[in-house]
Amino acid sequence: LDRLRVEYETMKRQLDVWTHLLFRSVSEGYVLPVSRDARRQIAQRILSAWRKETPRIYAHDGHFIGHKLDLSDLVAGDLPALVGDFSHIGSLVMDNMSLYSGSSEFLNCFTNLRWLSMANNLLPVIPASVLRMTGLTRLVLNNNHIVLTTETVQRLRNLRLLKLLNLKYNLLGLAPDVTLMTDLRGLYLRHSMI
């Protein structure tokens, strides 16, 4: 119980510091002011998710996926690294947040994600932490600025459990290698420069 209290208080302090930062990156060397209110809402949702107060998500077959954390439409820039355990979160939605670097350190907390959506952001690459999420079955990254490299293509192919991969409206340049994704049912690549 003490460990959980310490984890919660540490995470709360980390979020408080982040909430008071005044700018967010939107491209290399370019920043914009940030809404403190949006950051407060994000911090509240994150803490609520840590306490398992968010909706429970189930697959079409009724299998429990985990809890859902939805941070969509809160434009606050990239999220901070946290110490919290979010292994109970199965679905994370980060659409329309003006994410630029991808919040890779933040994503490291989500070790059991099955569904991840980061659509309509400013991502130039797929975040490194996403490429390590081998349990993902849905990955939605449409409407970003993602460019694939040969290394990214190799790492992306290891997400073998994917059933849905949405990369449309990006600047991919290379096609993803989906040969190992034997359960893939939806692949969306429209307007991706390949």
C-alpha positions as CSV (number, residue, x, y, z in Angstrom):
1,L,0.0,0.0,0.0
2,D,2.9,2.4,0.8
3,R,4.4,1.6,-2.6
4,L,1.2,2.6,-4.4
5,R,0.9,5.8,-2.4
6,V,4.5,6.8,-3.2
7,E,3.9,5.9,-6.9
8,Y,0.7,8.0,-7.0
9,E,2.3,11.0,-5.2
10,T,5.4,10.9,-7.4
11,M,3.3,10.7,-10.6
12,K,1.1,13.5,-9.3
13,R,4.2,15.7,-8.8
14,Q,5.5,14.8,-12.3
15,L,2.2,15.9,-13.8
16,D,2.1,19.1,-11.7
17,V,5.5,20.1,-13.1
18,W,4.4,19.3,-16.7
19,T,1.1,21.2,-16.2
20,H,3.1,24.4,-15.5
21,L,5.3,24.3,-18.6
22,L,4.2,27.1,-20.9
23,F,5.1,25.8,-24.4
24,R,4.9,22.8,-26.6
25,S,7.0,21.7,-29.6
26,V,5.2,21.6,-33.0
27,S,8.3,21.0,-35.1
28,E,12.0,21.1,-34.9
29,G,12.9,24.4,-33.1
30,Y,9.4,25.8,-33.2
31,V,7.1,26.1,-30.1
32,L,3.7,27.4,-29.4
33,P,1.9,28.4,-26.1
34,V,0.1,25.6,-24.3
35,S,-3.3,25.6,-22.6
36,R,-2.8,25.0,-18.9
37,D,-6.4,23.9,-18.6
38,A,-5.9,21.2,-21.2
39,R,-2.9,19.9,-19.4
40,R,-4.8,19.9,-16.1
41,Q,-7.6,17.8,-17.8
42,I,-5.0,15.4,-19.1
43,A,-3.4,15.0,-15.7
44,Q,-6.8,14.3,-14.1
45,R,-7.6,11.7,-16.7
46,I,-4.2,10.0,-16.3
47,L,-4.6,9.9,-12.5
48,S,-8.2,8.6,-12.9
49,A,-6.9,5.8,-15.3
50,W,-4.2,4.9,-12.8
51,R,-6.9,4.4,-10.2
52,K,-8.9,2.2,-12.7
53,E,-11.8,4.6,-12.8
54,T,-12.0,4.7,-16.6
55,P,-14.2,2.5,-18.8
56,R,-13.5,-1.1,-19.3
57,I,-13.0,-2.2,-23.0
58,Y,-13.9,-5.6,-24.5
59,A,-13.1,-7.2,-27.8
60,H,-15.8,-8.2,-30.3
61,D,-15.7,-11.7,-28.9
62,G,-16.4,-10.4,-25.3
63,H,-12.7,-10.8,-24.2
64,F,-11.7,-8.1,-21.7
65,I,-9.0,-5.9,-23.2
66,G,-8.4,-3.6,-20.2
67,H,-9.3,-0.1,-19.2
68,K,-9.5,2.8,-21.7
69,L,-7.6,6.1,-21.4
70,D,-8.9,8.7,-23.8
71,L,-6.9,11.9,-24.0
72,S,-8.3,13.0,-27.5
73,D,-8.8,16.6,-28.5
74,L,-6.8,18.0,-25.5
75,V,-4.1,20.0,-27.3
76,A,-1.3,20.1,-24.8
77,G,1.7,18.8,-26.8
78,D,3.8,15.8,-25.9
79,L,3.3,14.1,-22.5
80,P,5.9,13.6,-19.8
81,A,7.6,10.4,-18.6
82,L,5.8,8.9,-15.6
83,V,6.7,6.4,-12.9
84,G,3.2,4.9,-12.8
85,D,2.1,1.4,-13.6
86,F,-0.5,1.4,-16.3
87,S,-0.4,-2.2,-17.3
88,H,-4.2,-2.4,-16.8
89,I,-4.8,0.0,-19.7
90,G,-5.7,-1.9,-22.8
91,S,-6.8,1.0,-25.0
92,L,-5.1,4.4,-25.3
93,V,-6.5,7.1,-27.5
94,M,-4.3,10.2,-28.1
95,D,-6.0,11.7,-31.3
96,N,-5.9,15.4,-32.1
97,M,-3.4,16.4,-29.4
98,S,-0.7,18.1,-31.5
99,L,1.9,15.5,-30.5
100,Y,5.2,16.1,-32.1
101,S,7.9,13.9,-30.6
102,G,5.4,11.1,-29.9
103,S,5.6,11.1,-26.1
104,S,7.7,7.9,-26.3
105,E,8.7,8.1,-22.6
106,F,5.1,8.5,-21.5
107,L,4.1,5.5,-23.6
108,N,6.7,3.3,-21.9
109,C,4.2,3.1,-18.9
110,F,1.7,1.2,-21.0
111,T,3.1,-2.3,-21.1
112,N,-0.1,-4.2,-22.0
113,L,-1.7,-2.0,-24.6
114,R,-3.8,-3.8,-27.2
115,W,-5.3,-0.8,-29.0
116,L,-3.4,2.5,-29.6
117,S,-4.6,5.5,-31.6
118,M,-2.5,8.6,-32.2
119,A,-4.3,9.9,-35.3
120,N,-4.3,13.6,-36.4
121,N,-1.1,14.7,-34.8
122,L,2.3,16.0,-36.0
123,L,4.3,12.8,-35.6
124,P,7.3,12.7,-38.1
125,V,8.1,9.1,-37.1
126,I,6.4,6.2,-35.3
127,P,7.5,6.6,-31.6
128,A,10.2,4.0,-30.6
129,S,8.1,2.8,-27.7
130,V,5.2,1.9,-30.0
131,L,7.5,-0.3,-32.1
132,R,8.2,-2.3,-28.9
133,M,4.5,-2.9,-28.2
134,T,4.3,-6.4,-29.5
135,G,0.8,-7.0,-27.9
136,L,-0.9,-4.4,-30.1
137,T,-3.8,-5.6,-32.2
138,R,-4.9,-2.1,-33.4
139,L,-2.5,0.7,-34.4
140,V,-4.1,3.9,-35.8
141,L,-1.6,6.5,-36.9
142,N,-3.4,8.2,-39.8
143,N,-3.1,11.9,-40.6
144,N,0.4,12.5,-39.2
145,H,3.7,13.3,-41.0
146,I,5.2,9.9,-40.5
147,V,8.1,8.8,-42.8
148,L,9.2,5.2,-42.7
149,T,12.9,4.2,-42.8
150,T,14.2,0.7,-43.6
151,E,14.8,0.3,-39.9
152,T,11.3,1.4,-39.0
153,V,9.9,-1.0,-41.5
154,Q,11.9,-3.9,-39.9
155,R,10.8,-3.0,-36.4
156,L,7.1,-2.4,-37.4
157,R,7.0,-5.9,-39.0
158,N,7.5,-7.4,-35.5
159,L,4.0,-6.2,-34.4
160,R,2.8,-9.6,-35.4
161,L,-0.5,-9.5,-33.6
162,L,-1.9,-6.5,-35.5
163,K,-5.3,-6.9,-36.9
164,L,-5.7,-3.3,-38.0
165,L,-2.9,-1.0,-39.1
166,N,-3.9,2.5,-40.3
167,L,-1.1,4.7,-41.8
168,K,-3.2,6.6,-44.4
169,Y,-2.5,10.3,-45.0
170,N,1.2,10.1,-44.0
171,L,4.4,10.7,-45.9
172,L,5.6,7.1,-45.5
173,G,7.8,6.8,-48.6
174,L,8.2,3.1,-48.0
175,A,5.5,0.4,-47.7
176,P,5.3,-1.4,-44.3
177,D,6.2,-5.1,-44.3
178,V,3.1,-6.9,-43.1
179,T,4.2,-10.5,-44.0
180,L,4.4,-11.6,-40.4
181,M,1.1,-10.0,-39.4
182,T,-1.0,-13.2,-40.1
183,D,-4.1,-11.9,-38.4
184,L,-4.1,-8.5,-40.2
185,R,-7.7,-7.7,-41.4
186,G,-7.4,-4.0,-42.1
187,L,-4.5,-2.2,-43.7
188,Y,-5.0,1.4,-44.6
189,L,-2.3,3.2,-46.7
190,R,-4.3,5.6,-48.9
191,H,-2.4,8.9,-49.7
192,S,0.8,7.7,-48.0
193,M,3.3,8.5,-50.7
194,I,4.2,4.9,-51.6
